[in-house]
């Protein structure tokens, strides 16, 4: 599995329609429009829509915001919700032969929390009827947001998620590592412990720590010792400082602050680490608080060749995810 900063053919997303997921649906649509406008000058946006009427609606929403129409491709698929990172495939490549394939993991709606979303387990096979690439089916539960790779042998994940009995109760740590290594082409697994408060995915790593190059990791930290995220994030930071890559070399670990607490009835999983890397940009979730500029500056220094674009995700995070959660990169083979 290539690293996210490697050359991409496109980004896959699904158009939001559900007000139960996003009470302020129009503002979430605005974030999608900004994503499409930002990315399409540089690569393809593969957009899942349920029918032709929705496709026409999307065209109207972006008509004055997009000039690279050839880079907006609609795919008519009946999906349940928008969390493509978790139910979509993990794209992998054969580097020497320049071949693209997909890993079609089992999606069980984050431990069977949302039975009405189990339909989305079918999405990889449905889109592959159109793109027709080799498809590997491990028959184990895995979500894209639970893993992050450096593209040369190391994968980051969390014990809270992948060792949770609501995922693969028949597999222990060694068993999970075998599948990660076999299907992602990795040789080294770094295990963090817990994710952030409010995350209904049981600790996805893409809210807490992300590779920014082969040897450097951005890690979320909480400055307030009284915040419930303080201790688990500090523990993860310390684990990374003690960890090593596939060659036994220590990582450079860069702390990035958590945003100010976001809530509705419950804590929301707002995190700057849920950014999306594209060919020329890094799309950063912002939350209209004083840490936004700090996070943008840190990420800008981590990606000197890419422009950082902030996208207001205050409405989107009410669905319990933001930019990385709704997307999946397809690498260029």
N, C-alpha and C positions, 0 to 999 in steps of 0.2 A: 504494500500500500504506500503510494508516494506521500510525502509530506504535503501539507496544504499549500505551502508557498511555491511548490513546483508548478511548471506550466500547466494551465488548465484549458480544457476544451469548453467547459461551461459550468454553470451553477444550476442545480435543480431546486425548485421551490414549488409550493402548492398555494393557490390563491385562497385567502381567508374568506369564509362566508358565515361562520357560526357565531352568533351573538352570545351563545352560552359560553363559548371559549373567550371571546373578546367583546365585553359589553360596549366598549367604544370602538365599534368595528370600523367606522369611517377613518379614525385616526390610525388604526392598524393598516388599513388600505393605503393611507398616505405614506407610511413607512415602506410598504411594498413598492409603491410607485417610485419612491426615492431610490430604493435598491435597484430597480429595473433601469431607471435613468442613469444611475452611476455606473453600473456594470456593463451594460450593452455596448458602450463604445469600445470595449476591450475584449469581450468574450460573449458567449451565448448565455442567455437566460432560458432554461428549459422550464416552462411554466405549466403545471398541471391545472386544468380546469375541468369542471364536471360536464359542461355542455357548450354548445355554440353561443348561446345567449350570454353566458358568463364571459366567454372570449370576447364578444363584441363589447360588453361592459368594460372589460379591462382595456381594450383598445381605446375606448372613449376616455378612460381615466388617464392614460399615458400619452394621448395623441399629441398634446402640446409639450411633452417633456422628453420625447425620444425621437432621435433622427436615424438611429441604426436599427431599422425595422427587421433587417435580415438576421439580427442577433436576438430576436424575441421569437421563440418557437413554442407553440401551444401543443400540449399533449392532452387528449381527451380521456380522462381516467376518473372513475368513480371512487374517490378517496373519502375517508371519514373525517380527517382533521389535517392540520398543516405541518405536523412535526416530522418533516421529511428526513431530517438527520437520523432519527431513531427508527423509522420504519422503512426508509429507503435502503438501497444496497450500499455496501462499501465497495468502491471501485478500486481495482487493483490492475497492475500492468506487468507484462513481461518486458523488462527493460531492453534486453538484447534483440528481441524480435519485434518490439514496438507493437505489442498486442494489448488490447483492453479487455478486461473481464469484470465480473461482479461477484461479490459474495452476498448471497441471499440468506441472512440470518433469520431466525424466528423472532417475531415481534409479539410479545404477550401483554402489550399495553402497560408496561412498567409494573410487572408483577400482578397482572390481572386486576389492576385498580379500576380500569375503565372498560368494562365489557363491550360497550357500544363502539369502541375504537379498534377492536380486534380485527376488523375487516382490513385494516391497513397492512396487516401481515402479507396480503396478496399483492401489494403494490410493486415490489421488484419484479415478480414474474409477469405482471401486466405490462409494465413499461418495456420489459425485455422482449415482449412480442413485437414491439416496434423497433427497438434498436438492435436486437438480435446479436448479442455478444455471448461468449462463454459464461455460464452461470454455475457457481459452486454453491451447494446447499448443505451446510454443516449440521442442520437440525439441532442447533443449540440457540438459546435465547441470548441475544446481544443487541445493544442499541449503539448507533454511531456516536451519540453524545457521551458514551461511557469510555471511549478510547481516544487517544491522540498519539500520533506517531511522528518520529523525526525522519522517516523515509530511508533510513539506513540501518535499521535493526532494533530500535527501542520503541516500546509502546508504554504509555502512561495509562493507568486506570485506578479504580478505587475498590477497596475491600467492601465498603458499604453496599456498592452496587453489584459487582460481579460475583461476590461470595454470598449474596443475599439468597436465602432459601426460596424466595418467590421467583427466582430466575431459573437456575439449574440445580435443583436440590440433590441430584445424583452426582454432581461434579464437585470435587474439592479444588483447592488452589492449583495443584499440579495438573488436574484435568482441564481447568480453564486455560492455564498457560499453554497447554498442548494445542488447543484450538486457536488461540491467538497467534502462536508461532506458525502453525500449519497453514492457516488461511490468510494471514496478513504478511507472511514472509519475515517475521521478526525473530530475533534470537534472545531478546532481553526484555523483561517485564518489570516495570517499576510500579509498586503498589503504594498508593496513598491510602489514607484511612477514610475519613468522612467528608461529605460535601457540605454545602451551605444550607442554612435554615430556610425553610419554605420550598425546598426543591422536592417535588413529588416523584422524582425519578430515582430516589434513593442514592443521591450522591454522584451525579454525573461529573466526570472530570472536566468537561468543557465549561464549567462554571468556576473552577478553582485553579487549574494549572494547564498551560499550553506551551508547546514548543514554538519558538520563533525562529530558530535555526537548528542545525543538527546538534548543537551542544549547549543551547541556551533555553531556559524555561522561564516564562512569566508566571508568577505565583501570586494569587490573591491573598492579601493580609488585611486584618481588621485592626485599626488603631485603638479602639475603645475596649479596654479590658472587661468592661461590664457587658459587652455585646455577646450574644450567644454564639456568634461566629468566631470570636477571638481565639479560644483555645483550640478548636479543631483546625483552623487555618494555620495557626502557629505550628501545630504538630506536623501538618503537611509540609510546611516550609522547611522545618528541621529535617524531615525525611528526605526531601530533595537535596538539601545541603550535604547529606551523608551518602547520597546515591551516586551511581556511575552509569555511563552509557554502555553500549554493546562492546566497546573496546576497553572497558574498565576505567575510563577517564571521568573525572568529576564534572558535573554540570555547572555552568554559570547560572545562578538563580536570581532573577530580578523581581523584587516585590512590586506589586501594583495594588493600590488601595481599593477597598470595597466602596461602593457608593453609599450615600446616606440611606438609612433604612427605608424601604418602601413597603406599604401595607395596604390591604383592603380590610376584610374581616380577619385575615391572617397575614403573616409575614410573606412577602413576595421574594422570589429568588433573583433579585437584581444583581448583576455582576458585569464588570467590564471585560472579564475574561471570555465572555461569550461573543467575542468579535469573530468576523469572517474575513479570511484572507482571500483575495482574488488576484488576478494577474498583475494589476497595476495599483490596486487600492487595498486598504484595510477598512472594512466597515465596522464602526465602533458603536455599540449600543450606548446611548446617553440617557440621563434621567433628570436633567435640569437641576443639578445640584453642584456644589462647589468643587466636587472631585472630578467633574467631567473633563476640565482642562488639564488637570494633572494626569489623568489616565491617557488622554490624547497625546500629551507630550511624551510619556513613557513609551507608548506604542509607536509613536513616530520615530523615536530613537532606536527602537528595536527593529524597525523596518525602514531603513534609510532610503530605499529605492521606491517606496510606495507612498502615495498620498493617504492620509487618514481622513475618512469621511464620517462624521458623527450623524447617527440617525436616532431620532427621538423615539425611545422605546417605552415611554411611560405607560402607554395604553397596551402595548404588546405584552409587557411583563405580567399583566393581569391574567394572561393565559398560561403563566408559569414557565415562560421561556422567551428567548429573544432571537437575535440574528443567526447565531450558529445553529440553534435548535431547529429553525425552520428551513435550513438549507443543507445541501450536500454537493461538494465539488466533484466534477468528473475530470480526471486528469487527461492530458494529451499524451497518448502513448508514444 
